[in-house]
Every structure is written in structure tokens, then in C-alpha cells.
């Protein structure tokens, strides 16, 4: 996922559509510090190119990130300097450490395409929360929110790099699917590629069940208490 778009298209298109990394990070920081004012360490699972992590560093947190895409990890490392960014699968990750806050944003949880995947992911997320810490997961769309069939088009330009992308969204085998056709041009060359993203569509009750299973497994391993909502 995002191997072709990570280095150029991903950040440019997110900027062009007005994604507010600064505002989102500030809002999350307020929630985290309301839970525990002394929170210092944050694990960003599915960190992408590290733009939320950059803002969290500005806000005074020590950050670690993980992502499944080697290209995303490389981009995040180039952006974040000394911050630790690891290649990891959310369903199996074991970083050998816990964190005051664990966050999973940008629809990352939607890439869990089966309920088993979802349960495993929430279990591993919860396992990385320190006793008394907080776990925040941004849910993906439910079946009723996935309004398809649908087509879209977007474009952006930064410096000498221009990007355009057309996409279609549909349902296949019970999954929400994005098929994205992207073109990139620089003064040196122009190229195109296609990405297909398959997303699990879960009701909120299924997310809550997975949270409860994950927290139960975590509390069975620790006497600490985890606030999941």
C-alpha cells in the first residue's frame, strides 16, 4: 500500500485537499493531556509519512511510529530525524515497549479486512499502552457510510512536482474498494501508476467489541487500567 504514491503524491494531494495536520494533532493532544497531563510518549501506528508525528514533536511529545509500507517508513524517517519509525504490521507488531498514548489515525484500521484482523489489531494496539494510558483509534466507514458507486478527481502541485488522480469507489466481496489512477510530472519525467485499496466496513458495535477484547487481553496481562473510550 502506498508504495508508489508515498514519495510524491500522498503528501501533495493531502495538502491540496486541505488536510489539517496541525489542527488534528492539537485536538488529539488536548484529549491525551486531558486524560493525563504528564503524558510524554506517543506511538503513532500507521504513521504514514510522519506528518502527525512532526506536529506531536512540536507539541512536546516523544514519538515512535510504525507503518506497513517501506516507502512510507523511509519518507517518515527522512522527515523526522531522530524519531524512531519502524516497519510493522499492526496485527502482529511487538515493539517491546509501552507508551503513554497509542494512536491509530487516517483510516488505518480500515485496512483490517476481516473481523479477525480487526480483533488482532486492537489486541496489539492495547498491548502497547502503558498502565493508565490512553488508546485512540479513528474508525473507518461503516457499510451505510460507504456511498458507492462514486468517482472522484483531485490534483495538486508543490514546487516542480505536479500530481493528478482519478478514482472510483465500489463494493466487492463486502469490502469497500478504492481504485486510484495517479499521474505525476516533474521537469525530468512523467509517470503513472494504479493503486487498489480494500477496506473493511464495520459497524461501530464491531469496533467497540474489538476494543473490549483488546482491553480484556491487555488487562489480563497487567494489573493496570486502560481507558479505551
Secondary structure, DSSP 4 states (H G I P E B T S, - for coil): --TTTTTTHHHHHHHHTT--HHHHHHHHHHHHHHH-TT--EEEEET-TTSHHHHHHHHTT-EEEEEES-HHHHHHHHHHHTTSEEEE--TTT---S--EEEEEE-TTGGGG--SHHHHHHHHHHHHHTEEEEEEEEE-----TTT---SEEEEEEEEETTEEEEEEEEEEEETTEEEEEEEEEEE-SS-EEEEEEEEEE----HHHHHHHHHHHHHHHHHH-SS--B--
